[in-house]
Every structure is written in C-alpha cells, then in structure tokens.
Amino acid sequence: MTSVIMGMLAETSLHPGTGQVSGTVDLPVAREKTTNYPVIVGSSLKGALKDTAEQYLTRNKIDLDLNQVFGTQNQAGAVAVTDGRLLLLPVRSLNSHYKWVTCPYLLERFQRDCELAGLTGVSFDLQPLRNLEDGKALAVGKGRLYIEDIQLEIEAGAKLESFAEEIKSLIKHDSVKERLADNLVIVNDKEFNFFATYSLAINARNQLDNNKISQNLWYEETIPPDSLFYTLLFARPGEEGTLNSLVQMFKQHPYLQVGGNETVGQGWCAISCIDGGGENR
C-alpha cells in the first residue's frame, strides 16, 4: 500500500479554525484562499492523526516511533498528509431535513485526487454538469427545491446513483450510504460558493465569572455534522508498512477528532479508508 484516500464524515460540528478575526466572526473556520471553501489544513490534520495514534498505541501497549511516522521539525515523516478537502456540504432544506450539496468542481477535483492516489476506478460523467445554469439543480424528484434562501428548479432525468456510488466508499455508515442518492444535490460552482460562504453556523459563546457575569463574548463559525471531507495519505518509498499500520489502526478505531473545541465535543469524524487498489480498509 503506497497511498490511501481517507474519508472523514463529520459526526459533530467541526471547527478547524484560522485563529484570526474575519469581519463580525471572531473565530472563522479555515478556508481555501482561491475557492473560499472550508478546509482542514494538512498540518492540523497531521497533528490530529499523530495525537490519535499516540492514544491508540498507549492504550494497546504498542511500541512505535511516531516521530518516524509523522516526522519532526528536522526530519520528514514516513507518511505524507494532504489537506482535508470538502466534497459534500449538508444544507438545510424545506423539501427534507437537509440536502448534501456539491458542485462540478468538487467532483472533478475528487476524481483527479483519486487518479493521483492510484484509484483509477473512480470516474464521474461530468459532461452533464458543465452547463448547469443558475437556479437549476440535479436532484432526485421534480419541481422546485428550496435550499437555504435559494429556490432551484430540478433538472429532469438526473441520474445521481452513479455519483453517489463513487462517493459511498468514503462513508463509514451503511445507513448514511443508503440515503445518499436521495439527498444528493449538484448545483453549479457559483451557487455552491454561496452555500459554502453563507450557510455555515455562527455560534455565540460566552465566558462567565463566578457571579454569572459575562467576561468574554465571542462568535465562532462551525462546519455542520454530516459534512464529508477526504484527505490523501502517501507512504514514502520503503515505508509502505508504516502506512498500512496506520490504516489498520483506523480499522480498529475508525474515529478521529480534528480542529478546536475538543472539550465541548466538536471535531469528531467517522473514518473510512480506501487504498490505491480501490479496497475499503
């Protein structure tokens, strides 16, 4: 095994923060500079992987040099970790409790990343998506679709099963896989940018003193549960066994906590790994 695609389905809200103030939001989530899509930065993700591995090794009394696996300031690690990239964003809808929204660019990027990881079996027919107009969407059903503050017309004859089938391997839970196609919505890149920019929750948090008087009120942005991210893991030459050991760890304990606010239960993701041969691990 030289490469793995690791799917991360958010079980709770995520706050992969930037540590910077952005307008009225004191603690925004990290975003890609060019697309403005939420992202889990690779260095943060690598730290979360190392922390999870350390807890697992301690609990199971396994001796493994994590500095050799993940590297140090002066030494490259055996496993390379990319940014956690967004693929599906849950958005509230009047038609159902929510819809998983994606766009042609994200699907194309996922297909390219699969090729990079040697997973050649993933292939989307992106041609029907090229000319998606504003106000149109590919979704199951017919008529109008209401998502957030936008009204969309459903394109007739949309076949989403093939898209859902390729994405399912990134999702751990069978129950989630079963309802993916019925709740999947594909909009054009422009309209997805609106959802990615404006549909995330902004939560007010407060610090109180012993007399219940506010000492610090702040606002922070979070990514909703059931968001789907993925990352690529690559083994350096001769270190394939190390990557396999890491994947086997997640097979035994398929959960990872990333981002901030760990003590209030945020950041939990369910993990599903696919190796370069297309096999779920």
C-alpha positions as CSV (number, residue, x, y, z in Angstrom):
1,M,0.0,0.0,0.0
2,T,1.6,3.3,-1.1
3,S,-1.4,5.6,-1.0
4,V,-4.8,5.9,0.8
5,I,-7.8,8.1,0.4
6,M,-9.3,8.7,3.9
7,G,-13.0,9.8,4.0
8,M,-14.0,11.9,7.0
9,L,-17.7,12.1,7.7
10,A,-18.4,14.7,10.5
11,E,-20.2,13.2,13.4
12,T,-20.3,16.5,15.3
13,S,-19.7,20.2,14.3
14,L,-16.2,20.9,13.2
15,H,-14.1,24.0,14.0
16,P,-10.8,23.8,12.0
17,G,-10.1,27.4,12.9
18,T,-7.7,30.0,11.5
19,G,-7.1,31.9,14.8
20,Q,-8.0,35.2,13.0
21,V,-10.9,37.6,13.2
22,S,-12.9,37.8,9.9
23,G,-15.4,40.6,9.9
24,T,-18.0,40.1,12.6
25,V,-16.9,36.5,13.2
26,D,-14.2,36.3,15.9
27,L,-13.2,32.7,15.1
28,P,-13.9,31.7,11.5
29,V,-13.2,28.3,10.0
30,A,-10.2,27.8,7.8
31,R,-10.9,28.3,4.1
32,E,-9.1,27.8,0.8
33,K,-7.8,31.1,-0.4
34,T,-8.9,30.6,-4.0
35,T,-12.3,28.9,-3.6
36,N,-13.3,30.1,-0.1
37,Y,-14.4,26.5,0.6
38,P,-13.9,25.2,4.2
39,V,-10.8,23.1,4.5
40,I,-9.0,21.1,7.2
41,V,-5.4,22.3,6.8
42,G,-2.9,19.4,6.3
43,S,-0.7,20.4,9.2
44,S,-3.6,20.5,11.6
45,L,-4.9,17.1,10.3
46,K,-1.4,15.6,10.6
47,G,-1.3,16.7,14.2
48,A,-4.7,15.2,14.9
49,L,-3.6,11.9,13.3
50,K,-0.5,11.8,15.5
51,D,-2.5,12.5,18.6
52,T,-5.0,9.8,17.8
53,A,-2.2,7.3,17.0
54,E,-0.4,8.2,20.3
55,Q,-3.6,7.4,22.3
56,Y,-4.2,4.2,20.4
57,L,-0.6,3.0,20.9
58,T,-0.6,3.8,24.6
59,R,-4.0,2.1,25.1
60,N,-2.9,-1.1,23.3
61,K,0.7,-1.0,24.6
62,I,2.2,-0.9,21.1
63,D,5.7,0.4,20.6
64,L,6.0,2.6,17.5
65,D,8.1,5.7,16.9
66,L,5.6,8.4,16.0
67,N,8.3,10.8,15.1
68,Q,9.4,8.4,12.4
69,V,5.8,8.1,11.2
70,F,4.8,11.7,11.1
71,G,8.2,13.5,11.2
72,T,9.7,16.3,13.2
73,Q,10.9,19.8,12.6
74,N,14.2,18.4,11.3
75,Q,13.0,15.1,9.7
76,A,10.4,14.1,7.1
77,G,7.9,11.6,8.2
78,A,7.2,8.2,6.6
79,V,3.6,9.3,5.8
80,A,2.6,12.5,3.9
81,V,-0.8,14.0,4.6
82,T,-2.7,16.4,2.3
83,D,-5.3,19.0,3.3
84,G,-8.8,17.7,4.2
85,R,-10.9,18.7,1.2
86,L,-14.6,19.3,1.2
87,L,-16.8,17.0,-1.0
88,L,-20.3,17.2,0.4
89,L,-21.9,20.0,2.4
90,P,-25.2,19.5,4.3
91,V,-27.5,22.4,3.8
92,R,-31.0,22.9,5.3
93,S,-33.9,22.4,3.0
94,L,-37.7,22.8,3.1
95,N,-38.0,19.7,1.0
96,S,-36.4,17.5,3.6
97,H,-34.4,17.8,6.8
98,Y,-31.3,18.7,4.7
99,K,-29.6,18.0,1.4
100,W,-26.0,17.1,0.7
101,V,-24.8,19.8,-1.8
102,T,-21.8,19.5,-4.1
103,C,-20.7,21.0,-7.4
104,P,-18.9,20.0,-10.7
105,Y,-15.6,21.4,-9.5
106,L,-15.6,19.4,-6.2
107,L,-16.5,16.2,-8.1
108,E,-13.8,16.9,-10.7
109,R,-11.2,17.6,-8.1
110,F,-12.1,14.4,-6.2
111,Q,-11.7,12.4,-9.4
112,R,-8.3,14.0,-10.0
113,D,-7.2,13.2,-6.5
114,C,-8.3,9.6,-6.9
115,E,-6.1,9.4,-10.0
116,L,-3.2,10.9,-8.0
117,A,-3.7,8.2,-5.3
118,G,-3.8,5.4,-8.0
119,L,-7.5,4.8,-7.6
120,T,-8.3,4.7,-11.3
121,G,-11.7,3.1,-10.9
122,V,-13.4,6.3,-9.8
123,S,-14.9,8.0,-12.9
124,F,-17.7,10.6,-13.0
125,D,-19.5,11.6,-16.1
126,L,-19.0,15.3,-15.7
127,Q,-20.3,16.4,-19.1
128,P,-24.0,16.8,-18.0
129,L,-22.8,19.1,-15.2
130,R,-20.8,21.5,-17.4
131,N,-23.8,23.6,-18.4
132,L,-25.7,23.8,-15.2
133,E,-27.5,27.2,-15.1
134,D,-28.2,29.4,-12.2
135,G,-31.4,28.3,-10.5
136,K,-31.0,24.7,-11.7
137,A,-30.0,21.6,-9.8
138,L,-29.5,17.9,-10.3
139,A,-31.5,16.1,-7.7
140,V,-34.0,13.3,-7.2
141,G,-37.6,14.3,-7.9
142,K,-39.1,17.1,-9.9
143,G,-40.4,20.6,-9.4
144,R,-38.9,23.1,-7.1
145,L,-36.1,22.6,-4.5
146,Y,-35.7,25.0,-1.6
147,I,-32.2,25.1,0.0
148,E,-31.3,27.8,2.5
149,D,-32.6,31.1,0.8
150,I,-32.4,29.8,-2.7
151,Q,-35.2,28.3,-4.9
152,L,-33.9,25.8,-7.5
153,E,-35.6,24.0,-10.4
154,I,-34.8,20.3,-10.5
155,E,-33.4,19.2,-13.9
156,A,-35.5,16.3,-15.2
157,G,-33.9,12.9,-15.7
158,A,-30.9,13.4,-13.4
159,K,-29.1,10.1,-12.6
160,L,-27.4,10.6,-9.3
161,E,-26.9,7.0,-8.4
162,S,-23.6,6.8,-10.3
163,F,-22.2,9.9,-8.4
164,A,-23.5,8.5,-5.1
165,E,-21.9,5.1,-5.8
166,E,-18.5,6.6,-6.2
167,I,-18.8,8.7,-3.1
168,K,-20.1,5.9,-0.8
169,S,-16.7,4.4,-0.3
170,L,-15.7,7.5,1.7
171,I,-18.6,7.0,4.2
172,K,-18.3,4.6,7.1
173,H,-22.0,4.1,8.0
174,D,-24.2,1.9,5.8
175,S,-27.3,3.8,6.9
176,V,-25.8,7.0,5.6
177,K,-24.8,5.4,2.3
178,E,-28.4,4.2,1.7
179,R,-29.9,7.7,1.8
180,L,-27.0,9.5,0.0
181,A,-28.5,9.3,-3.6
182,D,-31.9,10.6,-2.5
183,N,-30.5,13.6,-0.7
184,L,-27.7,14.5,-3.1
185,V,-27.9,17.8,-4.9
186,I,-25.5,19.1,-7.5
187,V,-25.5,22.8,-8.3
188,N,-23.2,24.9,-10.4
189,D,-19.9,26.2,-8.9
190,K,-21.1,29.7,-8.5
191,E,-24.2,28.7,-6.4
192,F,-22.2,26.2,-4.4
193,N,-19.8,29.1,-3.4
194,F,-22.8,30.9,-1.9
195,F,-23.7,27.9,0.3
196,A,-20.1,27.3,1.3
197,T,-19.7,31.0,2.2
198,Y,-23.0,31.8,3.9
199,S,-24.7,28.5,5.1
200,L,-22.3,27.6,8.0
201,A,-23.5,28.2,11.5
202,I,-22.3,31.1,13.6
203,N,-22.5,30.3,17.3
204,A,-22.2,32.8,20.2
205,R,-20.1,31.6,23.1
206,N,-19.6,33.3,26.4
207,Q,-17.3,33.1,29.4
208,L,-18.9,33.9,32.8
209,D,-17.3,34.7,36.1
210,N,-18.4,33.2,39.4
211,N,-21.3,35.7,39.6
212,K,-22.6,34.7,36.1
213,I,-21.5,38.0,34.6
214,S,-20.1,37.9,31.1
215,Q,-16.3,38.3,30.8
216,N,-15.9,37.4,27.2
217,L,-18.5,37.1,24.5
218,W,-17.3,35.8,21.1
219,Y,-18.7,34.4,17.9
220,E,-17.3,31.4,16.1
221,E,-18.1,29.6,12.8
222,T,-18.6,25.8,12.6
223,I,-18.9,23.2,9.8
224,P,-22.1,21.2,10.3
225,P,-22.3,17.5,11.2
226,D,-22.6,15.1,8.2
227,S,-20.2,17.2,6.1
228,L,-17.9,14.9,4.1
229,F,-14.2,15.7,3.7
230,Y,-11.4,13.5,2.4
231,T,-7.6,13.5,2.6
232,L,-4.8,11.6,0.8
233,L,-2.1,9.7,2.7
234,F,1.1,8.8,0.9
235,A,3.8,6.4,2.0
236,R,7.4,7.5,1.3
237,P,9.4,4.9,-0.6
238,G,10.1,1.9,1.6
239,E,7.6,2.9,4.2
240,E,4.5,1.2,2.9
241,G,4.2,-1.0,6.0
242,T,4.0,2.2,8.2
243,L,1.0,3.4,6.2
244,N,-0.6,0.0,6.4
245,S,-0.2,0.1,10.2
246,L,-1.9,3.5,10.3
247,V,-4.8,2.3,8.3
248,Q,-5.2,-0.8,10.4
249,M,-5.4,1.4,13.5
250,F,-8.4,3.2,12.0
251,K,-9.9,-0.1,11.1
252,Q,-9.9,-1.0,14.8
253,H,-10.9,2.5,15.9
254,P,-12.5,4.4,12.9
255,Y,-12.8,7.8,14.6
256,L,-10.7,11.0,14.5
257,Q,-11.1,14.3,16.3
258,V,-9.8,17.3,14.4
259,G,-9.9,21.1,14.9
260,G,-10.7,23.1,18.0
261,N,-13.2,22.9,20.8
262,E,-12.4,19.2,21.7
263,T,-13.7,19.7,25.3
264,V,-17.2,20.7,24.1
265,G,-17.4,17.6,21.9
266,Q,-16.6,19.1,18.5
267,G,-14.4,17.7,15.8
268,W,-15.4,14.0,15.7
269,C,-15.2,12.3,12.3
270,A,-16.0,8.8,11.2
271,I,-13.2,7.4,9.1
272,S,-13.3,5.2,6.0
273,C,-10.1,4.3,4.1
274,I,-9.7,3.3,0.5
275,D,-6.3,2.1,-0.7
276,G,-4.9,2.6,-4.2
277,G,-6.5,-0.6,-5.3
278,G,-10.0,0.6,-4.5
279,E,-10.4,-1.6,-1.5
280,N,-12.1,-0.4,1.6
281,R,-9.9,-0.8,4.7
